[in-house]
Amino acid sequence: MLENCKTAQERWGGVSEIIDKWLKNRQQLLVLYCNLSEIVDQHSSDDIGQALRGLCQVMVDYVSAGHFEVYDQLVQEGRAFNDKDALTEAKALFESVDTTTETVLDFNDKYQEIDDLESLPGDLSQLGETLASRFEAEDRAIEVLHLAHKDHVA
């Protein structure tokens, strides 16, 4: 879709739209995470299943969009502007993100069946730390690969 754009504004403005949509999905993920944490803290087992499934669905969609859409667009932008330093930093950032993906997917796999929720509070805490680390690396990648070039697009 973005490859057919004629101007830099069309091309990289489209990346901004992709990032904006993705960050809105992140916000939804955080809301669902906080809601589930509150339900777990209140020991409201009747509501856990639905909240857990909702979180896992949005979380997997968010991770997938990052890996299969957003990161690629960011790297393409860095290459288009021949920003070798940003690409080098981004490589390390994406390696950091990759390490969090396994934790996210393990959480999702573990809680596909909600018959054993004994370790959920600890797993949820670890997931929160993992997501915070991931978001920090993703934000930095956006900064060095996309926001650094916004003056060249206008």
Secondary structure, DSSP 8 states (H G I E B T S, - for coil): -GGG-SSHHHHHHHHHHHHHHHHHHHHHHHHHHHHHHHHHHTT-HHHHHHHHHHHHHHHHHHHHHIIIIIHHHHHHHHHHTT-HHHHHHHHHHHHHHHHHHHHHHHHHHHTSS-S--TTHHHHHHHHHHHHHHHHHHHHHHHHHHTGGGHHHH-
